[in-house]
């Protein structure tokens, strides 16, 4: 089964006008974590979700929550 891209995270990153590298630095995580999360190959830990969400002025639920 092919991983599903995280469209909410992709859109938030695009709206922020940051590059993956910039988001990683602001969130205090590696660029690899950002890349894998965007591509749906990795679900970040709750702490990393929170850091990424804060860096994007969002919430972990909005970016990583269940789709309805």
N, C-alpha and C positions, 0 to 999 in steps of 0.2 A: 504494500500500500504506500502510495506516494505521500510524503509529508505535506500538510496544508499550511500555506503561508498565513502569517498573522496579519490580516488586512488592517485591523485596528491599529496595530503598532506601525505598520508601513505608512498609513495615512497620517498618524500623529508625527512621525519622523519627517515626512514631507512637509507638513504644515509648519513644523518648527524651523524649517530651512537649515537644519543641522545635517552634517554628514554622520555616518555611523561612528567614525573616529571621535567626533565631537561629543556625540551622545555617550559613548563609552567613557570618555574622560569625565564628563559632567556627572555621570551616574556612578563612577568609581568601579566599573566592571571592564572586562576585556572586550575588545572589538569582536573577538570570536563569539562571545556570548550574544552580543547584539545581532551579529550576522545569523547565527543559528536560530535565535528566537524569531527573527524576521522570516526566515525560511521554513519555520515550523519543525525544525529538526531537534529542537531543545526547548524544554519548558524550564525557565529560570526558577531558582529557589524563591520562596516568598520574599526574602530580604532583597534579592536582586530585582524581583518584580517591583517592589516598593521603590527602590532607588531609580530604576528606569522610569517608572511612572512619575515620580517627583521631578526628575530631570526634564520631563515633557509636560509639566504642569497638568498632569492627569492623575488617574487612580489606577491601581493594579487591576481592579475589577473591570474598568472600562477597556483596558488594553489586553488583559489576559483572561477575562471572565468567560464563562460559558456563553456560546451563541444561543439565542432563543429563536 
